[in-house]
Amino acid sequence: MKSAMRLTIVLSCVISVALLSGCGGGSSQQTIQRLTITTASLPNGTSETPYSQTVQATGGVGPFTWTVSTGALPHNVALSNSTTNAVTISGTPDTAIQGQAFTVKVADSASHSASQSYTVSILLEPDTVTLSASSQTFAPQVVGSVSGTQPDTITNTGTSAVAISNILIGGTDVYDFGGNNTCLATIAAGANCVINNLFAPTQSGPLSASITILDNTLGSPHVIALSGVGLTSGPNATLSAMNLGFATQFVGTTSPALSITVTNYGTAALNITSIAATANFGETDNCQGSSLASGANCTINVTFTPGGAGNLAGTLSITDNAAGSPQTVTLSGTGTTTMHTLTGRCFGPIDPVMCSVTQDQAQCPAGQPATSTANENCGPSGPDLVDTTKRCSSGFGRLQGSCEVQ
């Protein structure tokens, strides 16, 4: 029995020695996997919505240290304080941004490191308040009357209640619009309320206002634009301007035209029988003899031809079948005989046409711009090179260039 036990012990020792010899004579070696970040990309986030994503690494020797090595995380988002092979990027981003680039780096206790670059956008939270119409236009309405209502539905498409702090009416013609609404302090998820708008013009012509809804969504304020046209009973003659002022003009020359628009904001046709301008002024038009239907218009072009120097005044008179006829427009302008010398090499046509031109200089009335508008052929052979310092190389034609007041 003792001999058998000794044999078993000897065999165990031999096997143990053989195993140790196969492992390098009794010593052991452990292979360390390379440190790598395996999270290749990160999803986009939404402003004002909690964001949390994990960045995972493999290999290396713990503990680990995580940092943002280049760039910056979206505002209000940060790395967690992790010593493991995973780190969390979390927070509630509060600023929308497109393509925020940054690099996350991990280092282990064996001085190995790995990095991964990411690009993340923070998108605006979808607006959970919708309007059935962002604008409402009312049919033309006689001054002093009230239109029917036009409803606009406010719907909460979100999953939580929307708080409404105020509904206001404002704008240029706030007193020409009105209405009521069924909205309470909150709109439950999936629910809606209605704003009923109406038009009650107190004056003729185009009128506008707006409804503003103040709430706790990112799309606040929500605005409904309102518009309509007020009409007077019978014909109406509304002028786009009550006075026209012309730039200084050289005596005996005619200015560019300034325009007046005549519009009929009445319920009956406007008949224009005559249009006349006093001395020093002239007009052309497509109005005389016309019958303008409600909402239609025509144009009068007025020019200034001073007969002498100094400040000159005049009147444009429009005779029609509307109240207040004749309609009048005050006209004014200044005539001059003073010429200003312009520097530069100016040959040929200069705008305005009353400028006098010599080879090396041009003169224009005070206050008038002067720029060349010529683009002349340089001879029988056709166009040639023209610049601001030379005549045409063929010796014909004129220089294209510009002059400035000296």
C-alpha positions as semicolon CSV with decimal commas, in nm:
position;residue;x (nm);y (nm);z (nm)
1;M;0,000;0,000;0,000
2;K;0,278;0,244;0,091
3;S;0,455;0,165;-0,240
4;A;0,137;0,249;-0,437
5;M;0,097;0,583;-0,261
6;R;0,459;0,675;-0,328
7;L;0,407;0,592;-0,700
8;T;0,097;0,816;-0,720
9;I;0,283;1,108;-0,561
10;V;0,577;1,064;-0,801
11;L;0,348;1,059;-1,106
12;S;0,169;1,377;-0,988
13;C;0,497;1,557;-0,953
14;V;0,612;1,446;-1,296
15;I;0,285;1,568;-1,454
16;S;0,311;1,902;-1,270
17;V;0,671;1,950;-1,385
18;A;0,569;1,870;-1,743
19;L;0,286;2,124;-1,733
20;L;0,510;2,392;-1,586
21;S;0,774;2,320;-1,850
22;G;0,514;2,371;-2,123
23;C;0,437;2,720;-1,982
24;G;0,793;2,836;-1,992
25;G;0,950;2,664;-1,701
26;G;0,695;2,775;-1,441
27;S;0,651;3,151;-1,536
28;S;0,319;3,290;-1,696
29;Q;0,261;3,571;-1,958
30;Q;-0,076;3,759;-2,016
31;T;-0,153;3,919;-2,360
32;I;-0,306;4,276;-2,329
33;Q;-0,560;4,375;-2,596
34;R;-0,502;4,709;-2,774
35;L;-0,702;5,004;-2,631
36;T;-0,974;5,104;-2,882
37;I;-1,294;5,313;-2,875
38;T;-1,562;5,102;-3,041
39;T;-1,844;5,359;-3,054
40;A;-1,814;5,489;-3,409
41;S;-2,078;5,764;-3,405
42;L;-2,329;5,945;-3,186
43;P;-2,688;6,044;-3,271
44;N;-2,811;6,403;-3,295
45;G;-2,996;6,559;-3,004
46;T;-3,289;6,795;-2,959
47;S;-3,277;7,127;-2,780
48;E;-3,437;7,127;-2,435
49;T;-3,461;6,745;-2,444
50;P;-3,238;6,524;-2,217
51;Y;-2,950;6,362;-2,408
52;S;-2,755;6,054;-2,291
53;Q;-2,521;5,836;-2,495
54;T;-2,249;5,590;-2,396
55;V;-1,902;5,578;-2,553
56;Q;-1,749;5,230;-2,515
57;A;-1,384;5,122;-2,525
58;T;-1,220;4,779;-2,531
59;G;-0,872;4,663;-2,431
60;G;-0,622;4,851;-2,222
61;V;-0,558;4,830;-1,851
62;G;-0,785;5,003;-1,604
63;P;-0,846;5,241;-1,445
64;F;-0,923;5,473;-1,738
65;T;-0,933;5,849;-1,786
66;W;-1,177;6,011;-2,030
67;T;-1,144;6,362;-2,178
68;V;-1,261;6,577;-2,470
69;S;-0,928;6,634;-2,642
70;T;-1,038;6,867;-2,925
71;G;-1,348;7,072;-2,994
72;A;-1,629;7,101;-2,745
73;L;-1,943;6,915;-2,651
74;P;-2,279;7,084;-2,723
75;H;-2,375;7,348;-2,467
76;N;-2,499;7,206;-2,136
77;V;-2,372;6,855;-2,219
78;A;-2,073;6,691;-2,039
79;L;-1,872;6,370;-1,994
80;S;-1,943;6,163;-1,684
81;N;-1,666;6,106;-1,428
82;S;-1,580;5,748;-1,527
83;T;-1,274;5,530;-1,459
84;T;-1,417;5,227;-1,640
85;N;-1,398;5,140;-2,009
86;A;-1,725;5,326;-2,078
87;V;-1,822;5,691;-2,037
88;T;-2,156;5,870;-2,067
89;I;-2,214;6,195;-2,258
90;S;-2,524;6,349;-2,106
91;G;-2,713;6,668;-2,026
92;T;-3,000;6,877;-2,158
93;P;-2,871;7,076;-2,456
94;D;-3,025;7,423;-2,468
95;T;-2,867;7,570;-2,783
96;A;-2,938;7,454;-3,136
97;I;-2,626;7,397;-3,346
98;Q;-2,538;7,221;-3,670
99;G;-2,238;6,987;-3,692
100;Q;-2,070;7,036;-3,353
101;A;-1,735;6,855;-3,387
102;F;-1,534;6,713;-3,096
103;T;-1,293;6,429;-3,013
104;V;-1,321;6,193;-2,715
105;K;-0,996;6,047;-2,577
106;V;-0,944;5,760;-2,335
107;A;-0,612;5,678;-2,160
108;D;-0,536;5,372;-1,950
109;S;-0,301;5,309;-1,657
110;A;-0,036;5,169;-1,892
111;S;-0,005;5,505;-2,072
112;H;-0,190;5,383;-2,380
113;S;-0,461;5,602;-2,536
114;A;-0,723;5,598;-2,809
115;S;-0,932;5,876;-2,968
116;Q;-1,253;5,896;-3,170
117;S;-1,396;6,201;-3,348
118;Y;-1,770;6,275;-3,349
119;T;-2,003;6,529;-3,510
120;V;-2,337;6,598;-3,343
121;S;-2,614;6,844;-3,427
122;I;-2,858;6,980;-3,170
123;L;-3,189;7,037;-3,344
124;L;-3,471;7,267;-3,244
125;E;-3,755;7,096;-3,069
126;P;-4,049;7,053;-3,307
127;D;-4,313;7,318;-3,246
128;T;-4,612;7,152;-3,081
129;V;-4,849;7,442;-3,153
130;T;-4,996;7,467;-3,503
131;L;-5,229;7,727;-3,657
132;S;-5,487;7,638;-3,919
133;A;-5,385;7,961;-4,096
134;S;-5,088;8,193;-4,044
135;S;-5,270;8,478;-4,223
136;Q;-5,627;8,584;-4,293
137;T;-5,739;8,823;-4,566
138;F;-6,089;8,970;-4,545
139;A;-6,302;9,074;-4,840
140;P;-6,327;9,453;-4,898
141;Q;-6,564;9,598;-4,640
142;V;-6,752;9,929;-4,630
143;V;-6,624;10,163;-4,358
144;G;-6,843;10,135;-4,049
145;S;-6,968;9,782;-4,122
146;V;-6,856;9,454;-3,967
147;S;-6,751;9,142;-4,154
148;G;-6,830;8,785;-4,065
149;T;-6,579;8,601;-3,847
150;Q;-6,293;8,393;-3,980
151;P;-6,191;8,113;-3,739
152;D;-5,831;8,009;-3,681
153;T;-5,773;7,685;-3,490
154;I;-5,479;7,650;-3,248
155;T;-5,386;7,283;-3,198
156;N;-5,147;7,125;-2,947
157;T;-4,980;6,836;-3,133
158;G;-4,750;6,748;-2,843
159;T;-4,775;6,496;-2,562
160;S;-4,797;6,750;-2,280
161;A;-5,016;7,052;-2,211
162;V;-4,927;7,392;-2,358
163;A;-4,964;7,695;-2,133
164;I;-5,099;8,012;-2,301
165;S;-4,996;8,329;-2,121
166;N;-5,169;8,583;-2,349
167;I;-5,344;8,643;-2,682
168;L;-5,292;8,998;-2,811
169;I;-5,402;9,204;-3,110
170;G;-5,163;9,468;-3,243
171;G;-5,023;9,629;-3,554
172;T;-5,073;9,944;-3,758
173;D;-5,453;9,928;-3,783
174;V;-5,533;9,751;-3,459
175;Y;-5,871;9,924;-3,419
176;D;-5,997;9,793;-3,754
177;F;-5,993;9,426;-3,647
178;G;-6,134;9,233;-3,352
179;G;-6,288;8,904;-3,241
180;N;-6,296;8,651;-2,960
181;N;-6,151;8,313;-2,872
182;T;-6,231;7,989;-2,690
183;C;-5,878;7,941;-2,553
184;L;-5,818;7,880;-2,182
185;A;-5,493;7,907;-1,988
186;T;-5,379;7,566;-2,116
187;I;-5,436;7,348;-2,421
188;A;-5,422;6,978;-2,334
189;A;-5,217;6,737;-2,545
190;G;-5,401;6,673;-2,869
191;A;-5,662;6,941;-2,796
192;N;-5,734;7,274;-2,966
193;C;-5,907;7,608;-2,928
194;V;-6,037;7,864;-3,178
195;I;-5,971;8,235;-3,238
196;N;-6,254;8,406;-3,428
197;N;-6,131;8,716;-3,611
198;L;-6,340;8,988;-3,778
199;F;-6,283;9,304;-3,985
200;A;-6,457;9,634;-3,901
201;P;-6,279;9,912;-4,099
202;T;-6,290;10,266;-3,965
203;Q;-6,107;10,408;-4,270
204;S;-6,066;10,341;-4,640
205;G;-5,769;10,171;-4,805
206;P;-5,547;9,870;-4,720
207;L;-5,548;9,788;-4,346
208;S;-5,351;9,536;-4,142
209;A;-5,305;9,402;-3,791
210;S;-5,190;9,080;-3,623
211;I;-5,290;8,833;-3,352
212;T;-5,002;8,720;-3,127
213;I;-5,027;8,403;-2,915
214;L;-4,777;8,383;-2,629
215;D;-4,718;8,032;-2,493
216;N;-4,446;7,810;-2,341
217;T;-4,334;7,635;-2,662
218;L;-4,013;7,711;-2,849
219;G;-4,216;7,846;-3,142
220;S;-4,368;8,121;-2,929
221;P;-4,487;8,378;-3,015
222;H;-4,723;8,244;-3,282
223;V;-4,860;8,517;-3,511
224;I;-5,167;8,542;-3,735
225;A;-5,143;8,827;-3,991
226;L;-5,473;9,004;-4,065
227;S;-5,548;9,223;-4,368
228;G;-5,841;9,381;-4,546
229;V;-5,947;9,684;-4,752
230;G;-6,184;9,949;-4,625
231;L;-6,422;10,100;-4,882
232;T;-6,613;10,428;-4,884
233;S;-6,964;10,446;-5,025
234;G;-6,957;10,576;-5,381
235;P;-6,640;10,659;-5,580
236;N;-6,309;10,726;-5,405
237;A;-5,977;10,876;-5,516
238;T;-5,685;10,783;-5,289
239;L;-5,341;10,918;-5,387
240;S;-5,016;10,734;-5,309
241;A;-4,851;11,066;-5,212
242;M;-4,971;11,416;-5,133
243;N;-4,649;11,590;-5,236
244;L;-4,355;11,533;-5,471
245;G;-4,011;11,689;-5,426
246;F;-3,764;11,694;-5,717
247;A;-3,383;11,707;-5,707
248;T;-3,201;12,020;-5,821
249;Q;-3,245;12,054;-6,196
250;F;-3,053;12,264;-6,453
251;V;-3,271;12,541;-6,591
252;G;-3,440;12,450;-6,918
253;T;-3,387;12,075;-6,881
254;T;-3,641;11,810;-6,777
255;S;-3,602;11,581;-6,479
256;P;-3,676;11,210;-6,461
257;A;-4,042;11,145;-6,378
258;L;-4,184;11,082;-6,032
259;S;-4,503;10,878;-6,009
260;I;-4,837;10,917;-5,830
261;T;-5,084;10,627;-5,813
262;V;-5,457;10,698;-5,797
263;T;-5,663;10,411;-5,647
264;N;-6,038;10,380;-5,613
265;Y;-6,121;10,247;-5,264
266;G;-6,490;10,309;-5,318
267;T;-6,798;10,102;-5,393
268;A;-6,869;10,283;-5,725
269;A;-6,658;10,358;-6,033
270;L;-6,421;10,657;-6,025
271;N;-6,437;10,878;-6,336
272;I;-6,133;11,104;-6,390
273;T;-6,209;11,389;-6,627
274;S;-5,889;11,600;-6,623
275;I;-5,536;11,621;-6,482
276;A;-5,325;11,937;-6,495
277;A;-4,988;12,056;-6,359
278;T;-4,890;12,420;-6,306
279;A;-4,590;12,598;-6,464
280;N;-4,245;12,437;-6,435
281;F;-4,405;12,093;-6,404
282;G;-4,556;11,850;-6,652
283;E;-4,742;11,520;-6,646
284;T;-4,835;11,216;-6,851
285;D;-5,088;10,959;-6,736
286;N;-5,318;10,670;-6,817
287;C;-5,593;10,811;-6,596
288;Q;-5,779;11,084;-6,786
289;G;-6,101;10,966;-6,940
290;S;-6,082;10,634;-6,757
291;S;-6,338;10,475;-6,528
292;L;-6,170;10,297;-6,240
293;A;-6,365;10,011;-6,087
294;S;-6,353;9,947;-5,713
295;G;-5,998;9,847;-5,622
296;A;-5,848;9,958;-5,957
297;N;-5,575;10,220;-6,004
298;C;-5,391;10,430;-6,262
299;T;-5,058;10,617;-6,273
300;I;-4,958;10,982;-6,323
301;N;-4,593;11,059;-6,412
302;V;-4,481;11,410;-6,316
303;T;-4,165;11,589;-6,441
304;F;-3,986;11,911;-6,343
305;T;-3,859;12,161;-6,604
306;P;-3,744;12,474;-6,419
307;G;-3,788;12,799;-6,608
308;G;-3,551;12,981;-6,377
309;A;-3,316;12,945;-6,082
310;G;-3,439;12,911;-5,724
311;N;-3,703;12,722;-5,532
312;L;-4,011;12,656;-5,742
313;A;-4,351;12,526;-5,630
314;G;-4,652;12,395;-5,816
315;T;-4,966;12,186;-5,798
316;L;-5,100;11,876;-5,969
317;S;-5,480;11,880;-5,987
318;I;-5,700;11,575;-6,054
319;T;-6,065;11,638;-6,134
320;D;-6,302;11,343;-6,080
321;N;-6,639;11,240;-5,942
322;A;-6,511;11,153;-5,592
323;A;-6,560;11,356;-5,278
324;G;-6,306;11,638;-5,238
325;S;-6,249;11,685;-5,612
326;P;-6,020;11,819;-5,739
327;Q;-5,758;11,607;-5,562
328;T;-5,429;11,800;-5,536
329;V;-5,061;11,713;-5,500
330;T;-4,804;11,972;-5,389
331;L;-4,500;11,991;-5,622
332;S;-4,157;12,143;-5,547
333;G;-3,809;12,162;-5,696
334;T;-3,505;12,387;-5,734
335;G;-3,375;12,526;-6,060
336;T;-3,006;12,608;-6,103
337;T;-2,766;12,755;-6,357
338;T;-2,455;12,658;-6,157
339;M;-2,232;12,391;-6,311
340;H;-1,995;12,175;-6,107
341;T;-1,674;12,054;-6,265
342;L;-1,633;11,678;-6,263
343;T;-1,294;11,511;-6,257
344;G;-1,191;11,220;-6,476
345;R;-1,152;11,162;-6,851
346;C;-1,511;11,172;-6,972
347;F;-1,587;11,140;-7,343
348;G;-1,934;11,112;-7,490
349;P;-2,273;11,073;-7,324
350;I;-2,293;11,148;-6,953
351;D;-2,598;11,093;-6,736
352;P;-2,782;11,325;-6,676
353;V;-2,792;11,448;-7,034
354;M;-2,767;11,816;-6,943
355;C;-2,400;11,772;-6,849
356;S;-2,156;11,946;-7,083
357;V;-1,862;11,729;-7,187
358;T;-1,508;11,802;-7,299
359;Q;-1,216;11,569;-7,359
360;D;-1,082;11,583;-7,006
361;Q;-1,368;11,697;-6,791
362;A;-1,745;11,729;-6,767
363;Q;-1,979;11,967;-6,589
364;C;-2,315;11,897;-6,429
365;P;-2,571;12,090;-6,219
366;A;-2,517;12,100;-5,845
367;G;-2,637;11,785;-5,674
368;Q;-2,666;11,580;-5,993
369;P;-2,476;11,251;-6,021
370;A;-2,269;11,207;-6,334
371;T;-2,179;10,865;-6,472
372;S;-2,107;10,760;-6,827
373;T;-2,368;10,541;-6,994
374;A;-2,201;10,516;-7,335
375;N;-2,087;10,189;-7,487
376;E;-1,985;10,307;-7,831
377;N;-1,855;10,126;-8,136
378;C;-1,503;10,237;-8,216
379;G;-1,525;10,240;-8,591
380;P;-1,657;10,066;-8,899
381;S;-1,497;9,740;-8,792
382;G;-1,722;9,717;-8,487
383;P;-1,660;9,743;-8,112
384;D;-1,307;9,797;-7,991
385;L;-1,144;9,803;-7,648
386;V;-1,269;10,094;-7,438
387;D;-1,160;10,175;-7,084
388;T;-1,164;10,468;-6,843
389;T;-0,825;10,611;-6,942
390;K;-0,807;10,594;-7,323
391;R;-0,998;10,670;-7,638
392;C;-1,091;10,383;-7,865
393;S;-0,772;10,241;-8,013
394;S;-0,906;10,292;-8,367
395;G;-0,943;10,664;-8,308
396;F;-1,320;10,663;-8,351
397;G;-1,604;10,650;-8,106
398;R;-1,608;10,766;-7,747
399;L;-1,472;10,662;-7,412
400;Q;-1,686;10,462;-7,173
401;G;-1,609;10,584;-6,821
402;S;-1,732;10,785;-6,526
403;C;-1,675;11,119;-6,360
404;E;-1,706;11,238;-6,003
405;V;-1,778;11,576;-5,854
406;Q;-1,451;11,761;-5,796
